[in-house]
């Protein structure tokens, strides 16, 4: 029996399932979305890494400033203890009418001498008493300045820590978008393809929103 010339081709065609035609525009759209999402993923990862570095930088600076502030406060405590001892001797000299000895004693501490002048015009029991004492050594003022600096640096470190976490979250959203768009680019079922593309677009937009909120 002789087969017709087109019989073999017809049987092969009938054995092959009809695949739905893929729209070239749709493929281009997915490719563009994949490319943009990949760039956004890299950018978000870079920003997260940069903020982690800034967090460490400011926390190290804050720890150093805190340590220096504590040193100044300790020096101020030692100076205050010494000046309190001098003030006791000064008070005894004044009560005994020995003004020369009193002047000699306060000459060892210009800060105590200045505080005594303010205290003499106030209602404080001693230069060291009250909520706003007349005596406040320069070491305390330096400690306050460094403590304020440490607080600011700790606040900056906390800010970059939280913002870095947000960038990590954006990276995760972009990764999910890449996964969905990657699957959408290779499947044939139009309904699944459209749904995955929409889902990938939603995750991509959500990641962009996280970036914009934290960068603006």
Secondary structure, DSSP 8 states (H G I E B T S, - for coil): ----TTHHHHHHHHHS-------HHHHHHHHHHHHHHHHHHHHHHHHHHHHHHHHHHHHHHHHHHHHHHHHHHHHHHHHHHHHHHHHHHHHHHHHTT-HHHHHHHHTT-HHHHHHHHHHHTSS-SSTT-STT-S---HHHHHHHHHHHHHHHHHHHHHHHHHHHHHHHHHHHHHHHHHHHHHHHTT---HHHHHHHHHHHHHHHHHHHHHHHHHH-
